[in-house]
Amino acid sequence: LIEQKSKLIFIDESSFNSIKRTTKRWIKKDNPNIIYDSGRVSGLNLILACTGQNIFHFNLSKKRMNTEIFCNFINELVNKIMESYELKELYFNKRIYLIFDNCPIHISKKTKEYLQNTKFNILTLPTYSPYYNLCEFIFSNLKRNFYNEVYSSK
């Protein structure tokens, strides 16, 4: 694929949720029934499309990931590709490969039908092989920084 000068785009999503990880709870002295939590952030879902060089496209949402959100993300990705002459040419020549795991929203019937109407080549990664997806390395760094910031004692 590299010799053919194809473009590889890795796609994955991850959740950032400090509610499950909260370790400190504050109880008001005069009313022990009221519990205050410090530094809590409700769930954020990030979906990334990255190449070997950069984060090509992303979407941050408070909504739970589903097939509709994933297909909308792919549609936004196509629109972004159309803005570049070089990428548009690769797209119409079917030389852009989308690489993602076997998550249910990636392989659902609706997603497969949607992707058949695009000019992408699709590669799915083997089960339990996150080290093949570049997005996982980005998520690792983002989560480390996110959780360190949320739970640091100041």
Secondary structure as the mmCIF struct_conf table of DSSP 4:
data_model
#
loop_
_struct_conf.conf_type_id
_struct_conf.id
_struct_conf.beg_label_comp_id
_struct_conf.beg_label_asym_id
_struct_conf.beg_label_seq_id
_struct_conf.end_label_comp_id
_struct_conf.end_label_asym_id
_struct_conf.end_label_seq_id
TURN_TY1_P TURN_TY1_P1 ILE A 2 LYS A 5
STRN STRN1 LYS A 7 PHE A 16
BEND BEND1 SER A 18 SER A 18
TURN_TY1_P TURN_TY1_P2 ILE A 19 ARG A 21
STRN STRN2 ARG A 25 ILE A 27
BEND BEND2 LYS A 29 ASP A 30
TURN_TY1_P TURN_TY1_P3 PRO A 32 ASN A 33
STRN STRN3 ILE A 35 ASP A 37
BEND BEND3 SER A 38 GLY A 39
STRN STRN4 LEU A 44 CYS A 50
BEND BEND4 GLY A 52 ASN A 54
STRN STRN5 ILE A 55 SER A 61
BEND BEND5 LYS A 62 LYS A 63
HELX_LH_PP_P HELX_LH_PP_P1 ARG A 64 MET A 65
HELX_RH_AL_P HELX_RH_AL_P1 THR A 67 MET A 82
TURN_TY1_P TURN_TY1_P4 GLU A 83 GLU A 83
HELX_RH_AL_P HELX_RH_AL_P2 TYR A 85 PHE A 92
TURN_TY1_P TURN_TY1_P5 ASN A 93 LYS A 94
STRN STRN6 ILE A 96 PHE A 100
HELX_RH_AL_P HELX_RH_AL_P3 PRO A 104 ILE A 107
BEND BEND6 SER A 108 SER A 108
HELX_RH_AL_P HELX_RH_AL_P4 LYS A 109 GLN A 116
TURN_TY1_P TURN_TY1_P6 ASN A 117 ASN A 117
BEND BEND7 THR A 118 LYS A 119
STRN STRN7 ASN A 121 THR A 124
HELX_LH_PP_P HELX_LH_PP_P2 LEU A 125 PRO A 126
TURN_TY1_P TURN_TY1_P7 THR A 127 TYR A 128
HELX_RH_3T_P HELX_RH_3T_P1 PRO A 130 TYR A 132
HELX_RH_AL_P HELX_RH_AL_P5 LEU A 134 TYR A 151
#
